[in-house]
Amino acid sequence: MQWVLINGEPLDPERTYTVSGSKYLLLGHGDGHSAFDGCREPAHDYTEDAEAFIRYLSQELHGEIPADYADRYGSGRITIVP
């Protein structure tokens, strides 16, 4: 696993690392990902993804979507090719 670096050092398979991610990926094994099978229970309760998004919009952005993200088709960084 020389291509995975933590603070510039290769991942050590003998070490324990703390990760963060969505409930879908970590607990639900989203799209068949099984890298987290057998991991211990999370240290903190999960906030549902949608609830975290709602909280961010209401508390951090005060219900205002910044102009950078207001265009529902995005900022042009991703192009859909038919």
Biopython code that builds the backbone (N, CA, C, O; Angstrom):
import numpy as np
from Bio.PDB.StructureBuilder import StructureBuilder

atoms = [
    (1, "MET", "N", (0.823, -1.198, 0.000)),
    (1, "MET", "CA", (0.000, 0.000, 0.000)),
    (1, "MET", "C", (0.864, 1.256, 0.000)),
    (1, "MET", "O", (0.580, 2.207, 0.729)),
    (2, "GLN", "N", (1.887, 1.264, -0.791)),
    (2, "GLN", "CA", (2.791, 2.393, -0.848)),
    (2, "GLN", "C", (2.131, 3.637, -1.442)),
    (2, "GLN", "O", (2.652, 4.741, -1.284)),
    (3, "TRP", "N", (0.999, 3.477, -2.119)),
    (3, "TRP", "CA", (0.340, 4.621, -2.741)),
    (3, "TRP", "C", (-0.593, 5.337, -1.775)),
    (3, "TRP", "O", (-1.108, 6.406, -2.103)),
    (4, "VAL", "N", (-0.824, 4.772, -0.587)),
    (4, "VAL", "CA", (-1.639, 5.435, 0.432)),
    (4, "VAL", "C", (-0.690, 6.057, 1.442)),
    (4, "VAL", "O", (0.098, 5.353, 2.073)),
    (5, "LEU", "N", (-0.762, 7.385, 1.599)),
    (5, "LEU", "CA", (0.134, 8.083, 2.509)),
    (5, "LEU", "C", (-0.648, 8.778, 3.616)),
    (5, "LEU", "O", (-1.695, 9.378, 3.368)),
    (6, "ILE", "N", (-0.138, 8.694, 4.827)),
    (6, "ILE", "CA", (-0.675, 9.411, 5.985)),
    (6, "ILE", "C", (0.449, 10.326, 6.461)),
    (6, "ILE", "O", (1.496, 9.853, 6.903)),
    (7, "ASN", "N", (0.229, 11.631, 6.369)),
    (7, "ASN", "CA", (1.270, 12.608, 6.718)),
    (7, "ASN", "C", (2.584, 12.311, 5.982)),
    (7, "ASN", "O", (3.667, 12.442, 6.553)),
    (8, "GLY", "N", (2.475, 11.915, 4.729)),
    (8, "GLY", "CA", (3.649, 11.668, 3.907)),
    (8, "GLY", "C", (4.291, 10.302, 4.100)),
    (8, "GLY", "O", (5.272, 9.985, 3.427)),
    (9, "GLU", "N", (3.760, 9.491, 5.001)),
    (9, "GLU", "CA", (4.307, 8.166, 5.271)),
    (9, "GLU", "C", (3.369, 7.095, 4.730)),
    (9, "GLU", "O", (2.152, 7.278, 4.761)),
    (10, "PRO", "N", (3.907, 5.978, 4.234)),
    (10, "PRO", "CA", (3.046, 4.896, 3.745)),
    (10, "PRO", "C", (2.139, 4.349, 4.839)),
    (10, "PRO", "O", (2.515, 4.314, 6.010)),
    (11, "LEU", "N", (0.972, 3.932, 4.456)),
    (11, "LEU", "CA", (0.020, 3.323, 5.374)),
    (11, "LEU", "C", (0.654, 2.101, 6.031)),
    (11, "LEU", "O", (1.249, 1.267, 5.349)),
    (12, "ASP", "N", (0.529, 1.993, 7.341)),
    (12, "ASP", "CA", (1.088, 0.868, 8.088)),
    (12, "ASP", "C", (-0.030, -0.123, 8.386)),
    (12, "ASP", "O", (-0.929, 0.191, 9.166)),
    (13, "PRO", "N", (0.001, -1.313, 7.785)),
    (13, "PRO", "CA", (-1.082, -2.277, 7.990)),
    (13, "PRO", "C", (-1.185, -2.780, 9.431)),
    (13, "PRO", "O", (-2.191, -3.389, 9.795)),
    (14, "GLU", "N", (-0.172, -2.538, 10.248)),
    (14, "GLU", "CA", (-0.205, -2.974, 11.646)),
    (14, "GLU", "C", (-0.806, -1.924, 12.576)),
    (14, "GLU", "O", (-1.077, -2.211, 13.741)),
    (15, "ARG", "N", (-1.014, -0.723, 12.073)),
    (15, "ARG", "CA", (-1.562, 0.372, 12.883)),
    (15, "ARG", "C", (-3.069, 0.439, 12.788)),
    (15, "ARG", "O", (-3.666, -0.083, 11.846)),
    (16, "THR", "N", (-3.681, 1.081, 13.765)),
    (16, "THR", "CA", (-5.115, 1.353, 13.745)),
    (16, "THR", "C", (-5.305, 2.828, 13.416)),
    (16, "THR", "O", (-4.679, 3.695, 14.026)),
    (17, "TYR", "N", (-6.174, 3.105, 12.444)),
    (17, "TYR", "CA", (-6.440, 4.473, 12.030)),
    (17, "TYR", "C", (-7.898, 4.818, 12.305)),
    (17, "TYR", "O", (-8.766, 3.945, 12.297)),
    (18, "THR", "N", (-8.152, 6.075, 12.544)),
    (18, "THR", "CA", (-9.514, 6.573, 12.703)),
    (18, "THR", "C", (-9.930, 7.191, 11.379)),
    (18, "THR", "O", (-9.181, 7.970, 10.789)),
    (19, "VAL", "N", (-11.119, 6.848, 10.915)),
    (19, "VAL", "CA", (-11.624, 7.400, 9.660)),
    (19, "VAL", "C", (-12.985, 8.025, 9.893)),
    (19, "VAL", "O", (-13.657, 7.754, 10.889)),
    (20, "SER", "N", (-13.366, 8.853, 8.969)),
    (20, "SER", "CA", (-14.674, 9.464, 8.990)),
    (20, "SER", "C", (-15.282, 9.277, 7.609)),
    (20, "SER", "O", (-14.570, 9.271, 6.605)),
    (21, "GLY", "N", (-16.567, 9.128, 7.564)),
    (21, "GLY", "CA", (-17.227, 8.950, 6.275)),
    (21, "GLY", "C", (-18.722, 8.941, 6.447)),
    (21, "GLY", "O", (-19.234, 9.148, 7.547)),
    (22, "SER", "N", (-19.411, 8.704, 5.375)),
    (22, "SER", "CA", (-20.867, 8.685, 5.423)),
    (22, "SER", "C", (-21.368, 7.367, 5.996)),
    (22, "SER", "O", (-20.699, 6.338, 5.895)),
    (23, "LYS", "N", (-22.532, 7.409, 6.589)),
    (23, "LYS", "CA", (-23.161, 6.204, 7.119)),
    (23, "LYS", "C", (-23.354, 5.185, 6.003)),
    (23, "LYS", "O", (-23.187, 3.982, 6.205)),
    (24, "TYR", "N", (-23.706, 5.681, 4.836)),
    (24, "TYR", "CA", (-23.915, 4.827, 3.669)),
    (24, "TYR", "C", (-22.680, 3.995, 3.365)),
    (24, "TYR", "O", (-22.789, 2.801, 3.089)),
    (25, "LEU", "N", (-21.524, 4.605, 3.414)),
    (25, "LEU", "CA", (-20.288, 3.900, 3.085)),
    (25, "LEU", "C", (-19.777, 3.070, 4.259)),
    (25, "LEU", "O", (-19.439, 1.899, 4.086)),
    (26, "LEU", "N", (-19.717, 3.666, 5.455)),
    (26, "LEU", "CA", (-19.091, 2.992, 6.581)),
    (26, "LEU", "C", (-19.942, 1.886, 7.190)),
    (26, "LEU", "O", (-19.415, 0.832, 7.547)),
    (27, "LEU", "N", (-21.231, 2.103, 7.314)),
    (27, "LEU", "CA", (-22.089, 1.096, 7.938)),
    (27, "LEU", "C", (-22.919, 0.317, 6.943)),
    (27, "LEU", "O", (-23.229, -0.853, 7.169)),
    (28, "GLY", "N", (-23.281, 0.955, 5.842)),
    (28, "GLY", "CA", (-24.131, 0.296, 4.869)),
    (28, "GLY", "C", (-23.374, -0.362, 3.738)),
    (28, "GLY", "O", (-23.972, -1.004, 2.875)),
    (29, "HIS", "N", (-22.045, -0.205, 3.736)),
    (29, "HIS", "CA", (-21.199, -0.768, 2.687)),
    (29, "HIS", "C", (-21.717, -0.363, 1.313)),
    (29, "HIS", "O", (-21.933, -1.205, 0.441)),
    (30, "GLY", "N", (-21.911, 0.941, 1.138)),
    (30, "GLY", "CA", (-22.432, 1.493, -0.097)),
    (30, "GLY", "C", (-21.804, 0.934, -1.347)),
    (30, "GLY", "O", (-20.581, 0.854, -1.464)),
    (31, "ASP", "N", (-22.634, 0.554, -2.264)),
    (31, "ASP", "CA", (-22.216, 0.031, -3.571)),
    (31, "ASP", "C", (-21.260, -1.155, -3.461)),
    (31, "ASP", "O", (-20.408, -1.352, -4.327)),
    (32, "GLY", "N", (-21.403, -1.937, -2.402)),
    (32, "GLY", "CA", (-20.604, -3.148, -2.262)),
    (32, "GLY", "C", (-19.231, -2.956, -1.658)),
    (32, "GLY", "O", (-18.464, -3.916, -1.583)),
    (33, "HIS", "N", (-18.886, -1.743, -1.219)),
    (33, "HIS", "CA", (-17.580, -1.529, -0.593)),
    (33, "HIS", "C", (-17.534, -2.302, 0.725)),
    (33, "HIS", "O", (-18.422, -2.155, 1.564)),
    (34, "SER", "N", (-16.521, -3.106, 0.902)),
    (34, "SER", "CA", (-16.436, -3.918, 2.114)),
    (34, "SER", "C", (-15.153, -3.654, 2.899)),
    (34, "SER", "O", (-14.798, -4.437, 3.780)),
    (35, "ALA", "N", (-14.464, -2.577, 2.595)),
    (35, "ALA", "CA", (-13.195, -2.280, 3.273)),
    (35, "ALA", "C", (-13.374, -2.104, 4.774)),
    (35, "ALA", "O", (-12.424, -2.281, 5.536)),
    (36, "PHE", "N", (-14.585, -1.756, 5.205)),
    (36, "PHE", "CA", (-14.805, -1.493, 6.621)),
    (36, "PHE", "C", (-15.510, -2.641, 7.331)),
    (36, "PHE", "O", (-15.952, -2.479, 8.468)),
    (37, "ASP", "N", (-15.621, -3.781, 6.691)),
    (37, "ASP", "CA", (-16.188, -4.962, 7.351)),
    (37, "ASP", "C", (-15.357, -5.301, 8.581)),
    (37, "ASP", "O", (-14.127, -5.262, 8.542)),
    (38, "GLY", "N", (-16.027, -5.630, 9.654)),
    (38, "GLY", "CA", (-15.333, -6.051, 10.860)),
    (38, "GLY", "C", (-14.803, -4.926, 11.713)),
    (38, "GLY", "O", (-14.191, -5.182, 12.750)),
    (39, "CYS", "N", (-15.017, -3.696, 11.314)),
    (39, "CYS", "CA", (-14.556, -2.572, 12.130)),
    (39, "CYS", "C", (-15.434, -2.461, 13.363)),
    (39, "CYS", "O", (-16.603, -2.846, 13.351)),
    (40, "ARG", "N", (-14.856, -1.933, 14.416)),
    (40, "ARG", "CA", (-15.625, -1.779, 15.648)),
    (40, "ARG", "C", (-16.670, -0.682, 15.492)),
    (40, "ARG", "O", (-16.635, 0.112, 14.552)),
    (41, "GLU", "N", (-17.588, -0.664, 16.430)),
    (41, "GLU", "CA", (-18.653, 0.342, 16.396)),
    (41, "GLU", "C", (-18.059, 1.739, 16.455)),
    (41, "GLU", "O", (-17.002, 1.942, 17.051)),
    (42, "PRO", "N", (-18.734, 2.705, 15.839)),
    (42, "PRO", "CA", (-18.219, 4.073, 15.833)),
    (42, "PRO", "C", (-18.157, 4.682, 17.229)),
    (42, "PRO", "O", (-18.957, 4.352, 18.105)),
    (43, "ALA", "N", (-17.195, 5.573, 17.415)),
    (43, "ALA", "CA", (-17.031, 6.236, 18.705)),
    (43, "ALA", "C", (-18.140, 7.253, 18.962)),
    (43, "ALA", "O", (-18.429, 7.582, 20.112)),
    (44, "HIS", "N", (-18.758, 7.745, 17.899)),
    (44, "HIS", "CA", (-19.801, 8.756, 18.026)),
    (44, "HIS", "C", (-21.037, 8.288, 17.276)),
    (44, "HIS", "O", (-20.943, 7.517, 16.321)),
    (45, "ASP", "N", (-22.184, 8.757, 17.713)),
    (45, "ASP", "CA", (-23.405, 8.457, 16.981)),
    (45, "ASP", "C", (-23.341, 9.097, 15.607)),
    (45, "ASP", "O", (-22.784, 10.181, 15.432)),
    (46, "TYR", "N", (-23.909, 8.422, 14.662)),
    (46, "TYR", "CA", (-23.960, 8.964, 13.310)),
    (46, "TYR", "C", (-25.116, 9.938, 13.193)),
    (46, "TYR", "O", (-26.199, 9.706, 13.731)),
    (47, "THR", "N", (-24.878, 11.011, 12.496)),
    (47, "THR", "CA", (-25.939, 11.905, 12.077)),
    (47, "THR", "C", (-26.278, 11.467, 10.664)),
    (47, "THR", "O", (-25.387, 11.282, 9.834)),
    (48, "GLU", "N", (-27.535, 11.304, 10.396)),
    (48, "GLU", "CA", (-27.927, 10.936, 9.037)),
    (48, "GLU", "C", (-27.372, 11.983, 8.079)),
    (48, "GLU", "O", (-27.306, 13.169, 8.402)),
    (49, "ASP", "N", (-26.977, 11.526, 6.902)),
    (49, "ASP", "CA", (-26.367, 12.416, 5.921)),
    (49, "ASP", "C", (-27.253, 13.613, 5.611)),
    (49, "ASP", "O", (-26.784, 14.750, 5.568)),
    (50, "ALA", "N", (-28.529, 13.349, 5.395)),
    (50, "ALA", "CA", (-29.454, 14.435, 5.065)),
    (50, "ALA", "C", (-29.577, 15.410, 6.234)),
    (50, "ALA", "O", (-29.661, 16.620, 6.026)),
    (51, "GLU", "N", (-29.587, 14.887, 7.468)),
    (51, "GLU", "CA", (-29.686, 15.754, 8.642)),
    (51, "GLU", "C", (-28.438, 16.630, 8.775)),
    (51, "GLU", "O", (-28.546, 17.804, 9.132)),
    (52, "ALA", "N", (-27.285, 16.088, 8.500)),
    (52, "ALA", "CA", (-26.050, 16.880, 8.553)),
    (52, "ALA", "C", (-26.089, 17.994, 7.512)),
    (52, "ALA", "O", (-25.655, 19.114, 7.782)),
    (53, "PHE", "N", (-26.602, 17.693, 6.332)),
    (53, "PHE", "CA", (-26.711, 18.692, 5.273)),
    (53, "PHE", "C", (-27.688, 19.800, 5.671)),
    (53, "PHE", "O", (-27.403, 20.983, 5.482)),
    (54, "ILE", "N", (-28.829, 19.415, 6.217)),
    (54, "ILE", "CA", (-29.821, 20.399, 6.666)),
    (54, "ILE", "C", (-29.227, 21.289, 7.755)),
    (54, "ILE", "O", (-29.403, 22.507, 7.731)),
    (55, "ARG", "N", (-28.527, 20.680, 8.705)),
    (55, "ARG", "CA", (-27.909, 21.452, 9.790)),
    (55, "ARG", "C", (-26.884, 22.431, 9.223)),
    (55, "ARG", "O", (-26.828, 23.583, 9.652)),
    (56, "TYR", "N", (-26.075, 21.985, 8.264)),
    (56, "TYR", "CA", (-25.078, 22.864, 7.651)),
    (56, "TYR", "C", (-25.755, 24.042, 6.951)),
    (56, "TYR", "O", (-25.351, 25.193, 7.117)),
    (57, "LEU", "N", (-26.790, 23.737, 6.166)),
    (57, "LEU", "CA", (-27.494, 24.814, 5.460)),
    (57, "LEU", "C", (-28.110, 25.817, 6.424)),
    (57, "LEU", "O", (-28.019, 27.026, 6.209)),
    (58, "SER", "N", (-28.728, 25.326, 7.475)),
    (58, "SER", "CA", (-29.444, 26.232, 8.375)),
    (58, "SER", "C", (-28.515, 26.943, 9.352)),
    (58, "SER", "O", (-28.686, 28.139, 9.589)),
    (59, "GLN", "N", (-27.541, 26.248, 9.923)),
    (59, "GLN", "CA", (-26.701, 26.857, 10.955)),
    (59, "GLN", "C", (-25.473, 27.570, 10.402)),
    (59, "GLN", "O", (-25.127, 28.659, 10.860)),
    (60, "GLU", "N", (-24.824, 26.970, 9.435)),
    (60, "GLU", "CA", (-23.593, 27.567, 8.908)),
    (60, "GLU", "C", (-23.870, 28.590, 7.810)),
    (60, "GLU", "O", (-23.232, 29.641, 7.756)),
    (61, "LEU", "N", (-24.817, 28.277, 6.943)),
    (61, "LEU", "CA", (-25.111, 29.169, 5.817)),
    (61, "LEU", "C", (-26.333, 30.040, 6.067)),
    (61, "LEU", "O", (-26.677, 30.882, 5.237)),
    (62, "HIS", "N", (-26.989, 29.842, 7.203)),
    (62, "HIS", "CA", (-28.176, 30.624, 7.576)),
    (62, "HIS", "C", (-29.235, 30.608, 6.485)),
    (62, "HIS", "O", (-29.916, 31.606, 6.247)),
    (63, "GLY", "N", (-29.365, 29.464, 5.825)),
    (63, "GLY", "CA", (-30.396, 29.284, 4.813)),
    (63, "GLY", "C", (-30.086, 29.908, 3.464)),
    (63, "GLY", "O", (-30.910, 29.854, 2.551)),
    (64, "GLU", "N", (-28.918, 30.494, 3.331)),
    (64, "GLU", "CA", (-28.535, 31.151, 2.072)),
    (64, "GLU", "C", (-27.544, 30.289, 1.310)),
    (64, "GLU", "O", (-26.507, 29.913, 1.854)),
    (65, "ILE", "N", (-27.847, 29.973, 0.062)),
    (65, "ILE", "CA", (-26.925, 29.230, -0.776)),
    (65, "ILE", "C", (-25.975, 30.234, -1.420)),
    (65, "ILE", "O", (-26.429, 31.153, -2.101)),
    (66, "PRO", "N", (-24.647, 30.077, -1.217)),
    (66, "PRO", "CA", (-23.702, 31.030, -1.820)),
    (66, "PRO", "C", (-23.837, 31.054, -3.342)),
    (66, "PRO", "O", (-24.193, 30.051, -3.961)),
    (67, "ALA", "N", (-23.552, 32.192, -3.924)),
    (67, "ALA", "CA", (-23.673, 32.356, -5.369)),
    (67, "ALA", "C", (-22.859, 31.311, -6.124)),
    (67, "ALA", "O", (-23.250, 30.886, -7.211)),
    (68, "ASP", "N", (-21.722, 30.893, -5.550)),
    (68, "ASP", "CA", (-20.882, 29.877, -6.198)),
    (68, "ASP", "C", (-21.641, 28.572, -6.437)),
    (68, "ASP", "O", (-21.316, 27.827, -7.361)),
    (69, "TYR", "N", (-22.651, 28.294, -5.607)),
    (69, "TYR", "CA", (-23.385, 27.033, -5.691)),
    (69, "TYR", "C", (-24.842, 27.206, -6.089)),
    (69, "TYR", "O", (-25.599, 26.236, -6.094)),
    (70, "ALA", "N", (-25.238, 28.406, -6.417)),
    (70, "ALA", "CA", (-26.648, 28.677, -6.702)),
    (70, "ALA", "C", (-27.125, 28.080, -8.026)),
    (70, "ALA", "O", (-28.302, 27.745, -8.164)),
    (71, "ASP", "N", (-26.231, 27.947, -8.989)),
    (71, "ASP", "CA", (-26.605, 27.386, -10.285)),
    (71, "ASP", "C", (-26.771, 25.885, -10.146)),
    (71, "ASP", "O", (-25.798, 25.173, -9.896)),
    (72, "ARG", "N", (-27.993, 25.396, -10.307)),
    (72, "ARG", "CA", (-28.253, 23.966, -10.099)),
    (72, "ARG", "C", (-27.508, 23.071, -11.085)),
    (72, "ARG", "O", (-27.412, 21.863, -10.868)),
    (73, "TYR", "N", (-26.989, 23.637, -12.149)),
    (73, "TYR", "CA", (-26.226, 22.856, -13.120)),
    (73, "TYR", "C", (-24.721, 22.891, -12.837)),
    (73, "TYR", "O", (-23.923, 22.345, -13.599)),
    (74, "GLY", "N", (-24.353, 23.536, -11.741)),
    (74, "GLY", "CA", (-22.954, 23.558, -11.328)),
    (74, "GLY", "C", (-22.179, 24.728, -11.884)),
    (74, "GLY", "O", (-22.722, 25.615, -12.543)),
    (75, "SER", "N", (-20.899, 24.699, -11.597)),
    (75, "SER", "CA", (-20.031, 25.813, -11.982)),
    (75, "SER", "C", (-19.267, 25.543, -13.264)),
    (75, "SER", "O", (-18.368, 26.303, -13.625)),
    (76, "GLY", "N", (-19.618, 24.463, -13.955)),
    (76, "GLY", "CA", (-18.965, 24.146, -15.222)),
    (76, "GLY", "C", (-17.756, 23.248, -15.080)),
    (76, "GLY", "O", (-17.107, 22.930, -16.076)),
    (77, "ARG", "N", (-17.436, 22.827, -13.855)),
    (77, "ARG", "CA", (-16.267, 21.955, -13.659)),
    (77, "ARG", "C", (-16.538, 20.544, -14.154)),
    (77, "ARG", "O", (-15.607, 19.832, -14.531)),
    (78, "ILE", "N", (-17.806, 20.128, -14.158)),
    (78, "ILE", "CA", (-18.173, 18.787, -14.614)),
    (78, "ILE", "C", (-19.048, 18.934, -15.853)),
    (78, "ILE", "O", (-20.024, 19.684, -15.849)),
    (79, "THR", "N", (-18.695, 18.220, -16.898)),
    (79, "THR", "CA", (-19.451, 18.296, -18.131)),
    (79, "THR", "C", (-20.095, 16.932, -18.412)),
    (79, "THR", "O", (-19.426, 15.900, -18.360)),
    (80, "ILE", "N", (-21.374, 16.940, -18.704)),
    (80, "ILE", "CA", (-22.086, 15.714, -19.065)),
    (80, "ILE", "C", (-21.997, 15.563, -20.572)),
    (80, "ILE", "O", (-22.429, 16.438, -21.322)),
    (81, "VAL", "N", (-21.438, 14.453, -21.007)),
    (81, "VAL", "CA", (-21.275, 14.182, -22.426)),
    (81, "VAL", "C", (-22.287, 13.097, -22.818)),
    (81, "VAL", "O", (-22.273, 11.999, -22.262)),
    (82, "PRO", "N", (-23.164, 13.413, -23.780)),
    (82, "PRO", "CA", (-24.180, 12.410, -24.166)),
    (82, "PRO", "C", (-23.571, 11.226, -24.879)),
    (82, "PRO", "O", (-24.287, 10.303, -25.265)),
]
sb = StructureBuilder()
sb.init_structure("model")
sb.init_model(0)
sb.init_chain("A")
sb.init_seg("    ")
for serial, (resi, resn, name, xyz) in enumerate(atoms, 1):
    if name == "N":
        sb.init_residue(resn, " ", resi, " ")
    sb.init_atom(name, np.array(xyz, "f"), 0.0, 1.0, " ", f" {name:<3s}", serial, name[0])
structure = sb.get_structure()
